[in-house]
Amino acid sequence: VFSGAASILGLFIPILAIFVAYLTYGKDRTSGILESVLKRPVTRGELITTRFLSNSLAILIAGSFAMIVTDIIYDRYLHMYFTPEFLLDLIWTYLVEGIAFLALVYLISHVVKSQGALLGAAIAVFVVMDLFWGVIPIAVISALSISPASSSYITVNILFDYISPAGYSNLVQSLITGKLGSFGSISINPSTYGITNIALAFAGCMWMLIPFT
């Protein structure tokens, strides 16, 4: 699941979040349309919150539907359904990733001044923090000459997973399987490296709330 379906969702859920944020909020914010809406009896906070919540609901529905379809496909070919707990873990994981990228684009739309700059920045966030995020730890580890057999190697990988929403699924995978990496090549004790249910719940909430706030 983690090396197959999850890696695909980890690519497309952020794309969904980034472009839904751009099309339903950021574009209006940078073009000035938002200001004309604010002349009506609605506050800026109400406008931002209602759009953000509706976008978040769309991501939740899309992610849940994708995981349910994945569950059906796995049963069709492997004759097993996901447990309810595992299915909820997966839905939560991609909800966090999606809403985190959504909130980042909302944040960027209050910094840049044009639609082009917003779209370029949103694409840059996706490329750096999702598409190529798995390469960055490798480059850092290589530059520091850290041995793959050392605990420092595991620590650096986990640290990078915590500082990008794209790494959140890796943390959930490590908690569930006790292994590091998409293909589970290194066995670890998750709690030794700060991967616990409480830590992941806190990190997930912070990634969704801080950029939006």
C-alpha positions in Angstrom: 0.0 0.0 0.0 2.7 2.5 1.0 5.0 1.8 -1.9 2.2 1.7 -4.4 -1.2 3.5 -4.0 0.0 5.8 -1.2 2.9 7.2 -3.3 0.4 8.0 -6.1 -1.9 9.8 -3.7 1.0 11.6 -2.1 1.6 13.1 -5.6 -1.9 14.0 -6.6 -3.5 15.1 -3.4 -1.1 18.1 -3.0 -1.7 19.0 -6.7 -5.5 19.0 -6.0 -5.0 21.1 -2.9 -2.7 23.6 -4.6 -4.8 24.3 -7.6 -8.1 24.3 -5.7 -6.6 27.0 -3.4 -5.4 29.0 -6.4 -8.7 28.8 -8.3 -11.1 29.4 -5.5 -9.2 31.8 -3.3 -5.7 32.9 -4.4 -6.7 34.0 -7.9 -9.5 36.3 -6.4 -7.1 37.6 -3.8 -4.4 38.6 -6.2 -6.7 40.0 -8.9 -8.7 42.3 -6.6 -12.0 40.4 -6.9 -11.9 39.6 -3.2 -12.0 43.2 -2.3 -15.3 43.7 -4.2 -16.8 40.7 -2.4 -15.7 42.3 0.9 -17.9 45.3 0.2 -20.9 43.0 0.9 -22.0 42.2 4.5 -19.3 39.6 5.0 -16.0 39.9 7.0 -12.6 39.0 5.6 -12.3 36.2 8.3 -15.7 34.7 7.3 -14.8 34.8 3.6 -11.4 33.1 4.1 -12.7 30.6 6.6 -15.8 29.5 4.5 -13.7 29.0 1.4 -10.9 27.2 3.3 -13.4 24.9 4.9 -15.2 24.1 1.6 -11.8 23.4 0.0 -10.9 21.2 2.9 -14.2 19.3 2.6 -13.5 18.7 -1.1 -10.0 17.3 -0.3 -11.5 15.1 2.4 -14.2 13.7 0.0 -11.7 13.2 -2.8 -9.1 11.5 -0.5 -11.8 9.3 1.2 -13.2 8.2 -2.1 -9.7 7.4 -3.5 -8.9 5.3 -0.4 -12.2 3.4 -0.6 -11.7 2.6 -4.3 -8.1 1.5 -3.5 -9.5 -0.8 -0.8 -11.9 -2.3 -3.3 -9.1 -2.9 -5.8 -6.9 -4.5 -3.2 -9.7 -6.9 -2.2 -10.3 -7.7 -5.9 -6.7 -8.8 -6.5 -5.4 -9.7 -3.0 -8.7 -10.8 -1.4 -8.3 -8.6 1.7 -9.9 -5.4 2.9 -8.2 -2.7 4.9 -9.1 -2.7 8.6 -11.3 0.3 9.5 -8.4 1.7 11.6 -5.9 1.4 8.7 -8.4 3.1 6.3 -9.0 6.0 8.7 -5.2 6.4 9.2 -4.7 6.7 5.5 -7.6 9.1 5.1 -6.2 11.3 7.9 -2.7 11.2 6.4 -3.8 12.5 3.0 -6.2 15.0 4.6 -3.2 16.5 6.5 -1.1 16.6 3.4 -3.9 18.1 1.3 -5.0 20.8 3.8 -1.3 21.7 4.6 -0.6 22.5 0.9 -4.0 24.2 0.7 -3.1 26.4 3.6 0.4 27.2 2.2 -1.1 28.5 -1.0 -3.6 30.6 1.0 -0.7 32.0 2.9 1.4 32.8 -0.2 -1.6 34.6 -1.8 -1.3 37.2 1.0 2.4 37.7 0.3 2.6 38.0 -3.5 0.8 40.6 -5.6 0.0 39.0 -8.9 -1.7 35.8 -10.2 1.4 34.8 -12.1 3.6 35.2 -9.0 1.1 33.2 -7.0 0.9 30.4 -9.5 4.7 30.3 -9.9 5.1 30.2 -6.1 2.5 27.5 -5.7 4.2 25.3 -8.4 7.5 25.9 -6.7 6.1 24.8 -3.3 4.8 21.6 -5.0 8.1 20.9 -6.8 10.3 21.5 -3.7 8.1 20.3 -0.9 6.5 17.3 -2.6 7.9 16.2 -6.0 11.6 16.4 -5.1 11.3 16.3 -1.3 12.6 12.7 -1.2 15.8 13.8 -3.0 16.7 16.6 -0.5 17.5 14.4 2.5 19.6 12.2 0.3 21.6 15.2 -0.9 22.0 16.5 2.7 23.1 13.0 4.0 25.5 12.7 1.1 27.0 16.1 1.8 27.5 15.3 5.4 28.9 11.9 4.7 26.4 10.2 7.0 26.5 6.4 6.9 23.2 4.6 6.0 23.9 2.2 8.9 24.0 5.0 11.5 21.2 6.4 13.7 22.0 9.8 12.3 20.9 8.6 8.9 17.5 7.7 10.4 17.2 10.9 12.4 17.9 13.2 9.4 15.3 11.3 7.3 12.7 11.6 10.0 13.5 15.3 10.6 12.9 16.1 6.9 9.6 14.1 7.1 8.5 16.4 9.9 9.3 19.6 8.2 7.3 19.0 5.0 3.7 17.9 4.7 4.8 15.6 1.9 6.8 13.6 4.5 3.8 13.1 6.8 2.8 9.8 5.0 6.3 8.5 5.6 5.9 9.2 9.3 2.6 7.3 9.4 4.1 4.5 7.5 7.0 4.2 10.0 4.6 4.3 12.9 2.4 1.5 11.5 5.1 -0.7 10.0 8.2 0.0 12.2 10.2 0.6 9.0 11.8 3.6 7.3 11.5 4.4 3.6 8.9 3.7 0.9 10.0 0.1 0.6 10.7 -0.5 4.3 14.3 -1.3 3.9 15.3 -0.2 7.5 13.6 -1.5 10.6 13.3 1.1 13.5 11.6 1.6 16.8 9.4 4.6 16.0 9.1 5.9 19.5 12.9 6.1 19.8 12.9 8.7 17.0 9.9 10.7 18.2 7.3 9.0 16.1 4.2 8.4 18.3 0.4 8.8 17.8 0.5 12.0 19.9 3.4 13.5 18.0 1.9 12.7 14.6 -1.5 14.1 15.7 0.1 17.3 16.9 2.3 17.7 13.8 -0.7 17.1 11.5 -2.8 19.7 13.3 0.0 22.2 13.2 0.6 21.7 9.5 -3.1 22.4 8.8 -3.6 25.3 11.2 -0.4 27.4 11.3 -0.2 28.4 7.6 -3.9 29.1 7.6 -3.8 31.2 10.7 
